[in-house]
Amino acid sequence: MKPVNERWDSFSQNPDNTAHVQKRLMNALDKLDTLLDGSLVIHCIYDEDRDANNFHRLGLACDCHINGWHPLDMFFFVERQYLFTGIGIYGPDVWNNPGLHIDLRDRPGRWAYKRKDGDDGRLMVALDKRYVSYLLNLLP
């Protein structure tokens, strides 16, 4: 699935967009979008081109952002809602619209991705003080 960059309220109304999405993910996204007054923007939910056990392929994950929010603010807000077990943060060096990967995995997970130096690949890093400082320096 190509990135759609569409607000959740309109995206979720099209059955073709959500046919493969688990109901519990839909419910969690609805709750989050309500808390955000309809400002949740979807990048990707279901993606059949991913590995068989990938959370997007299973209909249990969403890549998204909130217009006008710093990725760290998004992360801490979403974490405080206790709607998702997996939360990954992606800065502007990885995504055009910095944001979050949120999912409903069995065990809690928190992580961050950054661009590999001199490479087009991504590197999973700990969400620690060094990464927070790195991310703060990338964004205005």
Backbone as CSV, one residue per row, in Angstrom:
resi,resn,N_x,N_y,N_z,CA_x,CA_y,CA_z,C_x,C_y,C_z
1,MET,0.842,-1.185,0.000,0.000,0.000,0.000,0.881,1.241,0.000
2,LYS,0.620,2.151,-0.878,1.360,3.405,-0.915,0.845,4.318,0.198
3,PRO,1.714,5.219,0.697,1.253,6.148,1.729,0.036,6.932,1.251
4,VAL,-0.945,7.062,2.103,-2.179,7.729,1.699,-2.296,9.152,2.241
5,ASN,-1.686,9.440,3.376,-1.755,10.769,3.984,-3.173,11.335,3.970
6,GLU,-4.070,10.586,4.557,-5.474,10.982,4.628,-5.923,10.959,6.076
7,ARG,-6.768,11.906,6.436,-7.264,11.943,7.804,-8.059,10.681,8.110
8,TRP,-7.942,10.215,9.350,-8.570,8.960,9.757,-10.079,8.985,9.545
9,ASP,-10.736,10.097,9.855,-12.188,10.124,9.762,-12.675,9.847,8.336
10,SER,-11.998,10.370,7.325,-12.417,10.081,5.945,-11.863,8.746,5.463
11,PHE,-10.645,8.414,5.860,-10.023,7.148,5.461,-10.848,5.953,5.935
12,SER,-11.319,6.015,7.173,-12.023,4.884,7.781,-13.422,4.679,7.206
13,GLN,-13.951,5.666,6.504,-15.292,5.539,5.932,-15.317,4.694,4.654
14,ASN,-14.150,4.451,4.064,-14.065,3.673,2.826,-13.763,2.212,3.173
15,PRO,-14.699,1.297,2.934,-14.499,-0.117,3.276,-13.285,-0.742,2.579
16,ASP,-12.908,-0.237,1.402,-11.726,-0.764,0.719,-10.448,-0.490,1.504
17,ASN,-10.431,0.618,2.248,-9.252,0.976,3.048,-9.102,0.106,4.282
18,THR,-10.205,-0.380,4.803,-10.170,-1.051,6.103,-10.588,-2.516,6.057
19,ALA,-10.740,-3.082,4.872,-11.221,-4.461,4.736,-10.333,-5.473,5.458
20,HIS,-9.036,-5.218,5.518,-8.101,-6.172,6.127,-7.619,-5.741,7.513
21,VAL,-8.237,-4.699,8.051,-7.807,-4.165,9.344,-8.614,-4.817,10.458
22,GLN,-7.910,-5.286,11.487,-8.565,-5.914,12.631,-9.476,-4.902,13.336
23,LYS,-10.619,-5.368,13.790,-11.614,-4.503,14.440,-11.037,-3.804,15.672
24,ARG,-10.212,-4.488,16.436,-9.675,-3.864,17.651,-8.718,-2.717,17.318
25,LEU,-8.016,-2.802,16.169,-7.194,-1.669,15.742,-8.096,-0.510,15.311
26,MET,-9.146,-0.815,14.568,-10.100,0.226,14.159,-10.663,0.953,15.392
27,ASN,-11.040,0.203,16.409,-11.591,0.800,17.627,-10.569,1.697,18.319
28,ALA,-9.328,1.228,18.415,-8.280,2.023,19.064,-8.004,3.302,18.275
29,LEU,-7.967,3.213,16.944,-7.734,4.397,16.120,-8.904,5.379,16.218
30,ASP,-10.119,4.855,16.272,-11.287,5.727,16.459,-11.185,6.495,17.771
31,LYS,-10.802,5.807,18.841,-10.668,6.467,20.148,-9.579,7.536,20.103
32,LEU,-8.433,7.194,19.505,-7.336,8.159,19.411,-7.753,9.373,18.597
33,ASP,-8.383,9.147,17.463,-8.812,10.252,16.609,-9.828,11.142,17.318
34,THR,-10.700,10.551,18.111,-11.669,11.336,18.881,-10.945,12.229,19.892
35,LEU,-9.934,11.685,20.564,-9.155,12.470,21.519,-8.423,13.621,20.835
36,LEU,-8.095,13.428,19.556,-7.353,14.433,18.794,-8.273,15.345,17.976
37,ASP,-9.556,15.287,18.223,-10.536,16.104,17.489,-10.428,15.926,15.975
38,GLY,-10.193,14.693,15.539,-10.194,14.389,14.106,-8.936,14.769,13.352
39,SER,-7.802,14.916,14.035,-6.593,15.364,13.341,-5.572,14.255,13.078
40,LEU,-5.940,12.986,13.281,-5.038,11.876,13.008,-4.934,11.668,11.498
41,VAL,-3.702,11.620,10.974,-3.456,11.430,9.545,-2.799,10.065,9.333
42,ILE,-3.392,9.256,8.456,-2.928,7.894,8.193,-1.905,7.890,7.062
43,HIS,-0.787,7.200,7.287,0.188,6.957,6.220,-0.077,5.582,5.613
44,CYS,-0.186,4.570,6.468,-0.334,3.192,6.011,-0.957,2.364,7.125
45,ILE,-1.868,1.470,6.745,-2.393,0.498,7.712,-2.077,-0.894,7.184
46,TYR,-2.895,-1.396,6.289,-2.677,-2.740,5.755,-1.704,-2.680,4.576
47,ASP,-0.772,-3.633,4.537,0.175,-3.696,3.431,0.473,-5.160,3.131
48,GLU,-0.087,-5.662,2.046,0.057,-7.086,1.705,1.460,-7.438,1.219
49,ASP,2.284,-6.445,0.923,3.634,-6.715,0.438,4.639,-6.939,1.562
50,ARG,4.219,-6.882,2.776,5.131,-7.085,3.911,5.218,-8.567,4.273
51,ASP,6.174,-8.906,5.136,6.336,-10.284,5.591,5.060,-10.788,6.251
52,ALA,4.874,-12.101,6.232,3.637,-12.721,6.727,3.322,-12.360,8.177
53,ASN,4.333,-12.196,9.028,4.095,-11.887,10.439,4.191,-10.400,10.766
54,ASN,4.307,-9.559,9.755,4.383,-8.120,9.951,3.040,-7.612,10.463
55,PHE,3.068,-6.679,11.409,1.830,-6.188,12.013,0.937,-5.458,11.005
56,HIS,1.532,-4.812,9.996,0.723,-4.193,8.940,0.015,-5.274,8.124
57,ARG,0.712,-6.329,7.809,0.123,-7.435,7.024,-1.001,-8.120,7.804
58,LEU,-0.852,-8.152,9.130,-1.857,-8.783,9.990,-3.041,-7.861,10.293
59,GLY,-2.974,-6.618,9.825,-4.058,-5.671,10.095,-4.060,-5.144,11.510
60,LEU,-2.868,-5.121,12.135,-2.757,-4.709,13.539,-1.860,-3.487,13.744
61,ALA,-1.493,-2.774,12.654,-0.565,-1.656,12.791,-0.993,-0.484,11.917
62,CYS,-0.543,0.687,12.328,-0.845,1.912,11.596,0.360,2.846,11.674
63,ASP,0.747,3.417,10.541,1.735,4.494,10.506,0.952,5.793,10.344
64,CYS,1.269,6.779,11.160,0.444,7.986,11.179,1.227,9.183,11.710
65,HIS,0.611,10.347,11.597,1.125,11.541,12.264,-0.051,12.432,12.632
66,ILE,0.246,13.459,13.401,-0.747,14.446,13.808,-0.225,15.786,13.309
67,ASN,-0.966,16.413,12.404,-0.511,17.681,11.818,-0.145,18.697,12.891
68,GLY,1.039,19.283,12.718,1.467,20.343,13.620,2.082,19.882,14.928
69,TRP,2.182,18.567,15.135,2.736,18.054,16.390,4.176,17.593,16.178
70,HIS,5.003,17.832,17.160,6.367,17.298,17.185,6.273,15.789,17.430
71,PRO,7.116,14.980,16.791,7.052,13.523,16.994,7.138,13.089,18.457
72,LEU,7.920,13.799,19.264,8.000,13.425,20.681,6.691,13.710,21.405
73,ASP,6.042,14.813,21.063,4.737,15.107,21.663,3.725,14.038,21.270
74,MET,3.766,13.625,19.992,2.874,12.552,19.533,3.121,11.288,20.341
75,PHE,4.390,10.923,20.467,4.760,9.699,21.156,4.229,9.699,22.592
76,PHE,4.521,10.761,23.336,4.115,10.786,24.740,2.599,10.861,24.891
77,PHE,1.920,11.575,24.011,0.463,11.634,24.065,-0.140,10.252,23.828
78,VAL,0.304,9.594,22.761,-0.246,8.272,22.428,0.080,7.267,23.527
79,GLU,1.289,7.335,24.068,1.665,6.396,25.129,0.765,6.547,26.353
80,ARG,0.403,7.765,26.688,-0.442,8.008,27.869,-1.880,7.532,27.694
81,GLN,-2.284,7.229,26.487,-3.670,6.789,26.262,-3.853,5.289,26.503
82,TYR,-2.785,4.521,26.532,-2.835,3.066,26.763,-3.737,2.346,25.756
83,LEU,-3.725,2.810,24.504,-4.519,2.171,23.456,-3.700,1.190,22.625
84,PHE,-2.370,1.377,22.597,-1.497,0.581,21.730,-0.355,-0.006,22.540
85,THR,0.043,-1.217,22.200,1.149,-1.859,22.906,2.490,-1.571,22.243
86,GLY,2.509,-1.377,20.937,3.733,-1.044,20.226,3.685,0.383,19.724
87,ILE,4.746,1.160,20.053,4.830,2.543,19.584,6.265,2.809,19.144
88,GLY,6.415,3.120,17.862,7.722,3.481,17.317,7.670,4.898,16.786
89,ILE,8.759,5.614,16.942,8.814,7.013,16.501,9.767,7.129,15.310
90,TYR,9.337,7.898,14.308,10.109,8.096,13.086,10.293,9.591,12.879
91,GLY,11.545,10.021,12.835,11.839,11.438,12.661,11.858,11.853,11.201
92,PRO,12.170,13.125,10.940,12.151,13.662,9.580,13.265,13.110,8.698
93,ASP,14.238,12.469,9.291,15.292,11.854,8.486,14.839,10.516,7.904
94,VAL,13.704,9.989,8.365,13.192,8.701,7.913,11.905,8.869,7.109
95,TRP,11.002,9.716,7.571,9.710,9.940,6.909,9.561,11.405,6.532
96,ASN,8.867,11.675,5.412,8.568,13.061,5.026,7.698,13.745,6.071
97,ASN,6.730,13.017,6.619,5.885,13.520,7.695,6.247,12.742,8.953
98,PRO,7.142,13.279,9.791,7.550,12.543,10.992,6.333,12.093,11.796
99,GLY,6.414,10.904,12.340,5.262,10.396,13.072,5.531,9.101,13.791
100,LEU,4.468,8.303,13.911,4.510,7.094,14.718,4.073,5.865,13.933
101,HIS,4.630,4.746,14.322,4.081,3.432,14.008,3.423,2.996,15.313
102,ILE,2.131,2.657,15.255,1.434,2.169,16.442,0.812,0.824,16.110
103,ASP,0.858,-0.101,17.067,0.307,-1.424,16.781,-0.243,-2.075,18.037
104,LEU,-0.818,-3.255,17.831,-1.422,-4.031,18.918,-0.715,-5.370,19.076
105,ARG,0.571,-5.329,19.292,1.371,-6.538,19.518,1.039,-7.147,20.870
106,ASP,1.488,-8.379,21.072,1.183,-9.073,22.328,1.932,-8.506,23.526
107,ARG,3.178,-8.069,23.305,3.988,-7.541,24.407,4.379,-6.104,24.105
108,PRO,4.464,-5.257,25.110,4.802,-3.853,24.875,6.157,-3.684,24.198
109,GLY,6.236,-2.702,23.318,7.479,-2.360,22.649,7.541,-0.866,22.384
110,ARG,8.712,-0.285,22.592,8.961,1.128,22.305,10.294,1.212,21.583
111,TRP,10.354,2.008,20.508,11.587,2.099,19.744,11.580,3.369,18.918
112,ALA,12.714,3.632,18.281,12.850,4.765,17.371,13.654,4.300,16.168
113,TYR,13.442,4.964,15.050,14.233,4.702,13.849,14.938,5.981,13.448
114,LYS,16.138,5.840,12.949,16.848,6.969,12.372,17.548,6.494,11.109
115,ARG,17.907,7.426,10.258,18.595,7.123,9.011,20.017,6.684,9.327
116,LYS,20.452,5.614,8.652,21.846,5.199,8.798,22.741,6.245,8.157
117,ASP,23.866,6.534,8.772,24.791,7.518,8.218,25.262,7.081,6.836
118,GLY,25.089,7.968,5.847,25.548,7.700,4.493,24.836,6.553,3.806
119,ASP,23.612,6.254,4.221,22.893,5.089,3.706,21.415,5.447,3.568
120,ASP,20.719,4.726,2.697,19.279,4.930,2.568,18.488,4.066,3.537
121,GLY,19.165,3.189,4.253,18.488,2.277,5.172,18.125,2.953,6.487
122,ARG,17.399,2.193,7.317,17.000,2.677,8.638,17.692,1.851,9.702
123,LEU,17.848,2.436,10.841,18.490,1.785,11.969,17.581,1.927,13.182
124,MET,17.232,0.791,13.800,16.420,0.852,15.017,17.344,1.228,16.169
125,VAL,16.909,2.213,16.951,17.730,2.684,18.066,16.877,2.741,19.320
126,ALA,17.543,2.763,20.451,16.839,2.890,21.728,16.221,4.275,21.830
127,LEU,15.067,4.340,22.421,14.408,5.626,22.646,14.944,6.164,23.971
128,ASP,16.131,6.756,23.891,16.799,7.237,25.095,17.155,8.716,24.940
129,LYS,17.879,9.236,25.915,18.218,10.651,25.934,18.995,11.071,24.680
130,ARG,19.889,10.202,24.201,20.664,10.553,23.007,19.774,10.701,21.783
131,TYR,18.801,9.781,21.616,17.916,9.883,20.459,17.003,11.098,20.583
132,VAL,16.488,11.351,21.772,15.623,12.513,21.975,16.384,13.785,21.617
133,SER,17.630,13.903,22.037,18.448,15.053,21.723,18.674,15.149,20.211
134,TYR,18.969,14.019,19.568,19.145,13.952,18.116,17.882,14.447,17.413
135,LEU,16.722,13.958,17.831,15.461,14.325,17.200,15.138,15.803,17.416
136,LEU,15.386,16.305,18.594,15.133,17.723,18.874,15.988,18.616,17.991
137,ASN,17.183,18.177,17.645,18.065,18.972,16.785,17.657,18.924,15.323
138,LEU,16.856,17.929,14.909,16.415,17.822,13.516,15.212,18.695,13.212
139,LEU,14.427,18.968,14.235,13.159,19.665,14.028,13.192,21.070,14.603
140,PRO,12.403,21.968,13.999,12.369,23.356,14.524,11.751,23.417,15.906
